[in-house]
């Protein structure tokens, strides 16, 4: 299965493991909650999906790479303790608590979240001294004399033997106590993730044309040659920062993330072309609707890969603006709830600015709790910080002006309304830019596949799909209807061909 399917399977398993009956007991007893073993090639996003699952389920996450552990750190250190049995005195060996088990209790203490996922990566690459204890842990969920707390689901991950010489094959007894989930690299699935994460459009447009370059592990005369999903994502992050700081992205940099000489050369060459197109086509003018007829003509006669690159640049710019606008909308919706709560509480207790400070403190606790639990998504963190920034700025202004309660609420409303108005103006601007994108595409690409690519990309990108769903786009609806008719026609033709009519 691909990584998206694996994520849903694991998420469903965790939900079922944590389901309780009317007496608060787990429906599947802890002893029957088989650890999940996620087996797949390196760098395809196994760790990333665990973070997403924990965030979506609202539970904690503790992650460990088992290659970094010795027998002592995993099991705990031995010590001698004195015991009495039926009048006889004995010295026996005990163990301090495992570092791994202790970290679970620490997260529970700091976050206040009692349930979670213990994710152990590289599980089949443990040291020779740790291997027997690791097998015991997978079977009985015990390190030394300490068990994993109830409510914590064990998910493990590992690489197949062909990718790692240190891999240890599990025996039938161990495998029979785990749920095996095998996952393969799949570009179409990764691209959905890439669009949500804001991966550089040069990466996605290149891989659209050369899908076989997305994931490749080979043994060559010079040793291992490999390109992974993790490599593309890390390269994208570095490219975005280099562009921000006006630093050069060259073969030397690309080769630090993509370990295949041919792909490094081809991607670097493509990136230079990509920047050339960006300069010459003047993306901002196209989205503003002020582009020249010469630009339209150039796009019209350009080759498909050049058209695709141009479309990627336009979409990248517009979708990032949609994402930012939607985050602002989510922040304002959250802020409105906070301000309503302040008004309600004010009728019972405290001055306005004291209530604002209380809301700030509560919000800081939420951030700290979710951070400690390992489940704070980047978007959530930005939203919480934006709310705190507004409350701090408003509270400071209220105190400086010595505003009474009625005046304080008027000030809060004025500040809030101003931000809502700015967001609505930005909505209109983005809708206009989306219209200009469609108008340019219709002129430059006419009935070509590029318009279908445009509609498809707007549909699969979570931010553009949501933006259009909330605010509408006549151009999108019209072309989407044409696309659906086109697909239905293709389906009918396939049926006719199968019937040999």
C-alpha positions in Angstrom: 0.0 0.0 0.0 1.1 3.6 -0.3 1.9 5.9 2.6 -1.6 7.5 2.6 -3.3 4.1 2.8 -0.9 3.1 5.5 -1.7 6.2 7.5 -5.4 5.5 7.4 -4.9 1.9 8.4 -2.7 2.8 11.4 -5.0 5.6 12.4 -8.0 3.3 12.4 -6.1 0.6 14.4 -5.1 3.2 17.0 -8.7 4.4 17.3 -10.0 0.8 17.8 -7.3 0.0 20.3 -8.3 3.1 22.4 -12.0 2.4 22.2 -13.5 1.8 25.7 -16.7 0.2 27.0 -19.2 1.7 29.4 -17.0 0.9 32.4 -13.9 2.6 31.0 -12.2 -0.6 30.0 -10.5 -1.0 26.6 -12.7 -3.1 24.2 -9.5 -4.8 23.0 -7.5 -5.8 26.1 -4.0 -4.4 26.2 -2.5 -7.8 25.9 -4.4 -8.2 22.6 -3.3 -4.9 21.2 -0.7 -6.0 18.7 2.1 -3.6 18.0 2.0 -2.3 14.4 5.0 -2.9 12.3 5.4 -0.4 9.4 7.8 -1.9 6.9 9.0 0.3 4.1 12.0 1.7 2.3 13.8 4.7 3.9 12.7 8.3 3.5 9.2 7.8 2.4 7.5 9.5 5.3 6.9 6.9 8.0 7.8 9.3 10.8 5.7 12.1 9.3 2.5 10.1 9.2 2.9 9.2 12.9 2.9 13.0 13.8 -0.1 13.5 11.6 -2.0 10.6 13.2 -1.3 11.9 16.7 -2.4 15.4 15.8 -5.6 14.3 14.2 -6.6 12.0 17.1 -5.6 14.5 19.8 -3.2 12.1 21.5 0.4 12.3 22.5 3.4 11.0 20.6 6.8 9.7 21.8 9.3 8.8 19.2 12.6 6.9 19.4 15.1 5.6 16.9 16.2 2.2 18.3 19.6 2.3 16.5 20.7 4.9 19.1 19.8 2.7 22.1 22.0 0.3 24.1 20.6 -2.5 26.2 21.2 -0.3 29.3 19.3 2.8 28.0 16.3 0.7 26.8 16.0 -1.7 29.7 17.4 0.5 32.5 20.4 0.0 34.7 20.7 -3.0 37.1 20.9 -2.5 40.9 20.9 -4.7 43.9 17.9 -4.6 46.3 17.2 -6.5 49.5 14.1 -8.7 49.8 12.6 -11.0 52.4 10.7 -14.2 51.5 9.1 -16.3 54.3 11.7 -15.2 56.8 14.6 -15.6 54.5 16.8 -12.7 53.3 17.9 -12.3 49.7 19.8 -9.8 47.5 18.2 -9.6 44.1 18.7 -7.7 40.8 16.3 -4.9 39.9 16.3 -2.4 37.1 15.9 1.3 37.0 13.1 2.5 34.7 13.8 2.3 31.0 14.5 5.6 29.4 11.8 4.9 26.8 9.1 4.1 29.4 10.2 7.0 31.6 9.8 9.4 28.6 6.1 8.3 28.2 5.4 9.2 31.9 7.2 12.5 31.5 5.1 13.4 28.4 1.9 12.4 30.3 2.9 14.6 33.2 3.9 17.6 31.1 1.0 17.5 28.6 -1.8 16.2 30.8 -2.6 13.7 27.9 -3.0 10.1 29.2 -3.1 8.3 25.8 -0.7 8.2 22.9 1.5 6.4 20.5 5.0 5.1 21.3 6.7 5.1 17.9 9.9 3.1 17.7 11.8 3.5 14.4 14.5 1.2 13.0 13.1 -1.5 15.2 14.7 -4.3 13.1 18.2 -2.7 13.4 18.8 -2.9 17.1 22.2 -4.0 18.5 23.0 -7.6 19.1 22.8 -7.2 22.9 19.4 -5.4 22.7 17.8 -7.8 20.3 16.5 -10.5 22.7 15.0 -7.8 25.0 13.5 -6.1 22.0 11.7 -9.2 20.9 10.4 -9.6 24.5 9.1 -6.0 24.4 7.2 -6.6 21.2 5.6 -9.7 22.6 4.8 -8.4 26.2 5.3 -4.6 26.0 7.8 -4.7 28.9 11.3 -3.2 29.2 13.1 -4.8 32.2 10.4 -4.9 34.8 8.4 -1.8 33.6 5.4 -2.0 31.2 4.2 0.5 28.7 1.3 2.4 30.4 -2.2 1.4 29.4 -3.6 3.7 26.7 -0.3 3.8 24.8 -0.3 2.1 21.4 3.0 0.7 20.1 3.8 1.5 16.5 7.2 0.4 15.1 8.9 0.9 11.7 11.8 -0.6 9.9 13.5 -1.0 6.5 13.5 -4.1 4.4 16.9 -6.0 4.4 17.9 -4.8 0.9 18.2 -1.3 2.2 20.1 -1.9 5.4 22.8 -4.5 6.2 22.0 -4.3 10.0 18.4 -5.5 9.6 17.5 -8.5 11.7 14.7 -10.8 10.4 12.0 -11.4 13.0 11.0 -15.0 13.7 7.5 -16.3 13.2 6.7 -16.1 16.9 7.4 -12.4 17.0 5.7 -11.6 13.7 2.6 -13.5 14.8 2.3 -11.0 17.7 2.5 -7.9 15.4 0.4 -6.3 12.7 2.5 -5.9 9.5 1.8 -2.9 7.3 4.0 -2.9 4.2 4.3 0.5 2.4 5.8 1.5 -0.9 7.0 4.9 -2.4 4.2 6.5 -4.5 4.7 9.9 -6.1 1.0 10.7 -6.6 0.3 10.2 -2.9 3.5 12.2 -1.9 2.4 15.1 -4.2 -0.8 15.6 -2.2 1.4 15.9 0.9 3.9 18.1 -1.0 1.1 20.6 -1.9 -0.1 20.8 1.7 3.5 21.3 3.0 4.4 24.0 0.4 7.1 22.0 -1.3 8.9 24.2 -3.9 7.0 24.1 -7.2 10.3 23.5 -9.1 10.5 20.1 -7.3 6.9 19.1 -8.0 6.9 20.3 -11.7 10.1 18.5 -12.3 8.8 15.3 -10.8 5.5 15.6 -12.7 7.6 15.2 -15.8 10.1 12.7 -14.4 8.1 10.6 -11.9 10.8 7.8 -11.9 13.2 10.3 -10.3 11.0 10.6 -7.2 12.4 7.5 -5.4 15.4 5.5 -6.5 17.8 3.3 -4.6 20.5 1.6 -6.7 23.8 -0.1 -6.2 26.5 1.3 -8.6 30.2 0.8 -9.0 30.8 3.8 -6.8 28.5 2.5 -4.1 24.9 3.2 -3.1 23.0 5.7 -5.2 19.7 7.0 -3.7 17.0 9.6 -4.0 14.2 9.6 -1.4 11.1 11.6 -0.6 12.8 12.9 2.5 15.7 14.1 0.3 13.3 16.1 -2.0 11.5 17.7 1.0 14.7 18.7 2.8 16.1 20.1 -0.5 12.9 22.1 -1.0 13.2 23.7 2.4 16.8 24.7 1.7 15.9 26.0 -1.8 13.2 28.3 -0.4 15.6 29.7 2.2 18.3 30.2 -0.4 15.9 32.1 -2.6 14.8 34.2 0.4 18.4 35.1 1.1 19.3 35.4 -2.6 21.9 32.6 -2.4 22.7 30.3 -5.3 21.2 26.8 -5.6 23.8 24.8 -7.5 24.9 21.1 -8.1 26.9 21.1 -4.9 23.9 22.0 -2.8 21.5 19.7 -4.7 24.0 16.7 -4.4 23.9 17.1 -0.6 20.2 15.9 -0.7 19.9 13.8 -3.9 22.5 11.1 -4.1 22.3 10.3 -7.8 24.7 12.1 -10.1 22.3 11.9 -13.2 19.3 13.3 -11.2 21.4 16.0 -9.6 22.6 17.3 -13.0 19.1 17.1 -14.6 17.3 18.7 -11.7 19.9 21.5 -11.4 19.6 22.2 -15.1 15.8 22.2 -14.8 15.9 24.6 -11.9 18.0 27.1 -13.9 15.4 26.9 -16.7 12.6 27.3 -14.1 14.2 30.5 -12.9 14.6 31.7 -16.5 10.9 31.1 -17.1 10.1 32.9 -13.9 12.0 36.0 -14.9 10.8 36.1 -18.5 7.2 35.3 -18.0 6.8 37.8 -15.2 4.4 35.7 -13.0 3.1 38.7 -11.0 1.9 40.5 -14.1 0.0 37.4 -15.3 -1.8 37.1 -11.9 -2.5 40.9 -11.9 -3.9 40.7 -15.4 -1.4 43.2 -16.8 0.7 40.7 -18.9 1.5 41.6 -22.5 0.2 39.8 -25.6 3.8 38.7 -26.3 3.8 36.7 -23.1 0.6 35.0 -24.1 2.0 34.2 -27.5 5.2 32.8 -26.1 3.2 30.5 -23.8 1.0 29.4 -26.6 3.9 28.2 -28.8 6.0 26.8 -25.9 6.7 23.1 -25.4 4.7 21.2 -22.9 7.4 21.1 -20.2 7.8 24.9 -20.4 4.0 25.3 -20.1 3.9 23.0 -17.2 6.7 24.8 -15.4 4.9 28.1 -16.0 1.7 26.7 -14.6 3.5 25.4 -11.6 4.9 28.8 -10.8 1.6 30.5 -11.2 -0.2 27.9 -9.0 2.6 28.0 -6.4 2.3 31.8 -6.0 -1.5 31.8 -5.9 -2.0 28.8 -3.6 0.5 30.1 -1.1 -1.6 33.3 -0.9 -4.8 31.2 -0.5 -3.1 29.3 2.3 -2.1 32.5 4.1 -5.6 33.9 3.7 -7.3 30.8 5.1 -4.9 30.8 8.1 -5.9 34.4 8.7 -9.6 33.4 8.5 -9.1 30.5 11.0 -7.2 32.8 13.4 -10.0 35.4 13.3 -12.7 32.7 13.9 -10.7 31.5 16.9 -10.2 35.1 18.1 -13.9 35.8 17.9 -14.6 32.9 20.3 -12.0 34.3 22.7 -13.5 37.8 22.6 -17.0 36.4 23.2 -15.7 34.5 26.2 -14.1 37.7 27.6 -17.4 39.5 27.3 -19.3 36.7 29.0 -16.7 36.4 31.8 -16.7 40.2 32.3 -20.2 40.1 33.5 -19.1 38.0 36.4 -15.5 38.8 37.2 -12.5 40.9 36.4 -11.6 43.9 34.3 -11.2 43.5 30.6 -7.4 43.6 30.5 -7.2 41.1 33.4 -9.4 38.8 31.4 -7.3 39.2 28.3 -4.2 38.3 30.4 -6.0 35.2 31.6 -6.8 34.2 28.1 -3.2 34.7 27.1 -2.0 32.5 29.9 -4.5 29.8 29.0 -3.4 29.9 25.4 0.3 29.6 26.4 -0.6 26.5 28.4 -2.3 24.9 25.4 0.8 25.5 23.3 3.1 24.1 26.0 0.8 21.1 26.5 0.6 20.2 22.8 4.3 20.8 22.3 5.2 18.5 25.1 2.8 15.9 23.7 4.5 16.2 20.3 1.2 17.0 18.5 1.4 20.7 17.8 1.0 21.3 14.0 2.7 24.3 12.5 -0.6 25.8 11.4 -2.1 25.4 14.9 1.0 27.0 16.5 0.8 30.0 14.1 -2.9 30.4 14.9 -2.4 30.3 18.7 0.5 32.8 18.4 -1.6 35.2 16.3 -4.4 35.2 18.9 -1.9 35.8 21.7 -0.3 38.7 19.7 -3.7 40.3 19.2 -4.7 40.0 22.9 -1.3 41.3 24.0 -1.4 44.3 21.7 -5.0 45.1 22.6 -4.4 44.7 26.3 -1.5 47.1 26.1 -3.5 49.7 24.3 -6.4 49.4 26.8 -4.0 50.0 29.7 -2.2 52.8 28.1 -5.4 54.6 27.2 -7.0 53.8 30.6 -10.1 52.7 28.8 -13.2 51.8 30.9 -15.0 48.6 30.2 -17.4 50.0 27.5 -14.5 51.8 25.8 -12.3 48.7 26.1 -14.8 46.5 24.3 -15.3 49.2 21.7 -11.5 49.2 21.1 -11.4 45.4 20.9 -14.3 45.4 18.3 -12.6 48.1 16.3 -9.3 46.2 16.1 -11.1 43.0 15.3 -13.3 44.6 12.6 -10.2 46.2 11.0 -8.5 42.8 10.6 -11.7 41.2 9.2 -12.1 44.0 6.6 -8.4 43.5 5.6 -9.0 39.8 5.2 -12.1 40.4 3.0 -10.1 42.8 0.8 -7.5 40.1 0.4 -10.2 37.5 -0.5 -11.4 39.7 -3.3 -7.8 40.3 -4.5 -7.1 36.6 -4.6 -10.3 35.8 -6.4 -9.4 38.4 -9.0 -5.9 36.9 -9.4 -7.5 33.4 -9.8 -9.7 34.8 -12.6 -6.7 36.3 -14.3 -4.9 32.9 -14.1 -7.9 31.3 -15.9 -8.1 34.0 -18.5 -4.4 33.7 -19.3 -4.6 29.9 -19.5 -7.6 30.1 -21.8 -5.8 32.4 -24.2 -2.3 30.7 -24.0 -3.3 27.1 -23.7 -6.8 27.1 -25.3 -8.1 23.6 -25.1 -4.8 22.0 -24.2 -4.2 19.6 -21.3 -2.7 22.5 -19.3 -6.2 23.8 -18.4 -7.2 20.4 -17.2 -4.0 20.3 -15.1 -4.9 23.7 -13.7 -8.4 22.5 -12.6 -7.0 19.3 -11.2 -4.3 21.0 -9.2 -6.8 23.4 -7.7 -9.0 20.5 -6.8 -6.4 18.3 -5.1 -4.6 21.1 -3.2 -6.3 21.3 0.2 -6.0 25.1 0.4 -7.2 26.1 -3.1 -10.0 23.5 -2.8 -11.1 25.0 0.5 -10.7 28.6 -0.7 -12.9 28.0 -3.8 -15.4 26.1 -1.7 -15.7 29.1 0.7 -15.5 32.0 -1.7 -16.4 30.5 -5.1 -14.9 30.8 -8.6 -17.1 30.9 -11.7 -14.1 30.1 -13.9 -13.3 27.0 -11.8 -16.8 25.8 -11.8 -17.2 26.2 -15.5 -14.0 24.3 -16.4 -14.6 21.7 -13.7 -17.9 20.9 -15.3 -16.2 20.6 -18.7 -13.6 18.3 -17.1 -16.3 16.1 -15.6 -18.1 15.9 -19.0 -14.9 15.0 -20.7 -14.2 12.2 -18.2 -17.7 10.8 -18.6 -17.2 10.8 -22.3 -13.9 8.9 -21.9 -15.7 6.4 -19.7 -18.4 5.9 -22.3 -15.9 5.4 -25.1 -14.0 2.8 -23.0 -17.3 0.9 -22.5 -18.0 1.0 -26.3 -14.5 -0.3 -27.1 -14.9 -3.1 -24.6 -18.3 -4.0 -26.2 -16.6 -3.9 -29.6 -19.5 -2.0 -31.1 
